Amino acid sequence: MPSSTMSRPSSGSITPRSSPRTSSLLGREVPLTKGILPVLAGELNVGGYAGSVSTGDERPSRLDLLKALGDNTRYAIYLELARSPRPLATAEVAATLDLHPNTVRPHLERMREVGLLDVRPDTSGGVGRPQKLYELSAHSPSLGLEPPVYPMVARMLLDVVVDLGVDPEPATEAGRRQGRVLAHSPAAERGSCVEATLCLLEDMGFDPASVSEDGVTTVAFGHCPFADLAEHNPEVVCSLHRGVIEGFVDTVGGAEVGDFHDLSHRTPCTVSMRSAR
């Protein structure tokens, strides 16, 4: 990620210093001689972003998305689109950055190709060929640009739940309902039930790493997007997470959820799934 953004971004690219190649283990199995413990200990770099689940899904990895933002111009474009309440045309992006549209256009297309942006035609009814409108895709990294009110509201709602003395089971059931909804999303169509669940967890930002043995897949979460809330009340928040996985897996079918170890058991958290025979 660029350390700074110039007021008039250049069209050149920043070449990051090379670093050791790592893997998040997604899309390949860890040798059984290593088992899950090295994964939990971080020996196999659970937190990497070098891979994606191999299910025939051609989405780029998180690393590819972030690499595309190594260019100052693309990074500035990304920030403009992230801050915009609506999709923007090429000319609008160019005017905001004080650049020529011909300079901005190839960057927009490159960002679309790697999966950072979605594009749709402008249907406002203008004369001539509809222009393209660009917006951030659902797979774009957030970069912490979400409205700060969302985490605040989440913390307040969690406080209400705690004050009311709600036990974890209603939270688990609420998570299951959401999991059943997600089972009808594109994530559910990516390979087997276990593979689809890994893709869902990756989309949600959990950076999952998995090992499989005797039909049981154990998944470790290299990152927890709920961490700030979960550390405050793991019983409720981790129950929500477990419920999402259970509802998704039960609805997609082809596997069942086994053990779920949350923050009160170990770090990183893990879940096991057994494929149906």
C-alpha positions, 0 to 999 in steps of 0.5 A, spaced: 500 500 500 502 506 498 505 510 504 502 517 501 498 519 495 500 525 491 495 530 490 496 529 482 498 521 482 502 519 477 501 513 472 507 509 474 507 503 479 510 502 485 514 496 485 514 493 493 520 490 496 520 482 495 518 478 501 518 471 502 513 467 499 507 465 503 501 461 503 494 461 507 494 454 505 487 455 502 486 450 496 491 445 498 492 440 504 497 441 509 501 434 509 498 430 515 505 429 518 504 436 520 497 436 522 493 442 525 498 444 531 503 447 526 497 451 523 495 454 530 502 455 532 503 460 525 508 455 523 505 455 516 503 462 516 495 462 517 495 469 516 498 469 509 494 472 503 497 468 497 492 463 496 484 462 494 480 456 495 481 451 489 474 450 487 474 452 479 472 460 482 476 464 478 476 470 483 483 473 484 486 472 491 486 477 496 494 478 495 492 480 487 487 485 489 492 489 494 497 488 489 493 492 484 493 498 489 500 499 489 500 504 484 499 511 486 493 512 481 489 506 482 490 507 490 487 514 489 481 512 484 480 507 489 479 512 495 475 516 491 470 510 489 470 508 496 468 515 499 463 516 493 455 514 495 454 512 488 458 509 482 462 514 478 463 515 470 470 515 468 470 522 466 467 524 474 473 520 477 478 524 472 475 530 474 476 529 481 483 527 481 485 532 475 487 527 470 485 526 463 480 521 462 484 517 457 489 516 463 484 514 468 480 509 463 486 503 463 487 504 471 479 503 472 479 497 467 485 494 470 482 494 477 475 491 474 479 485 471 482 484 478 476 484 481 476 491 485 471 494 481 464 492 478 462 496 472 455 497 470 452 501 464 449 508 466 441 507 464 439 514 466 437 515 458 442 520 456 444 520 448 449 515 445 452 509 448 451 508 455 457 510 459 460 505 464 459 507 471 464 504 476 463 502 484 467 497 489 466 490 488 463 486 494 470 483 494 474 489 495 478 490 501 475 495 506 482 499 508 478 501 514 473 506 510 467 503 513 463 509 516 465 509 524 458 509 526 457 502 524 462 499 530 460 504 535 452 501 534 455 494 534 458 495 541 452 498 543 447 493 541 452 488 544 452 492 551 444 491 550 444 484 549 449 483 555 445 487 560 439 483 558 442 477 560 441 473 553 444 467 553 448 464 547 443 460 544 439 465 541 445 468 538 447 462 535 440 461 532 440 468 529 447 466 526 444 460 523 438 464 520 443 469 517 447 462 515 441 460 511 440 466 507 448 466 505 446 459 503 442 462 497 448 467 495 454 465 490 458 463 495 454 457 496 456 455 488 463 454 489 465 447 489 463 442 495 460 444 501 466 445 505 469 448 499 463 453 499 464 454 506 471 456 506 470 461 500 464 464 505 469 465 510 474 468 506 469 473 503 467 475 510 475 476 512 476 470 516 482 468 512 481 461 513 486 455 513 484 448 513 487 441 513 483 435 512 484 428 514 479 422 514 473 426 511 474 431 517 476 438 515 479 443 521 479 450 519 483 455 523 481 463 522 487 467 521 484 473 522 477 475 526 473 481 523 469 480 529 475 481 534 474 487 537 467 485 539 469 478 541 474 480 546 469 484 549 464 478 549 466 472 546 460 468 548 455 472 544 459 474 538 463 467 537 456 464 538 453 468 532 459 466 528 458 459 529 451 459 528 452 463 521 457 457 519 452 452 522 446 455 518 450 455 512 453 448 512 446 445 514 442 449 508 448 447 503 448 440 505 454 435 504 457 436 511 456 437 518 459 442 523 463 438 529 467 442 534 467 449 534 473 452 539 472 460 540 477 465 543 475 462 550 479 455 548 484 457 543 487 462 538 486 462 533 479 459 533 477 453 529 471 449 527 471 442 524 467 439 518 465 432 516 463 431 509 457 427 508 459 420 506 
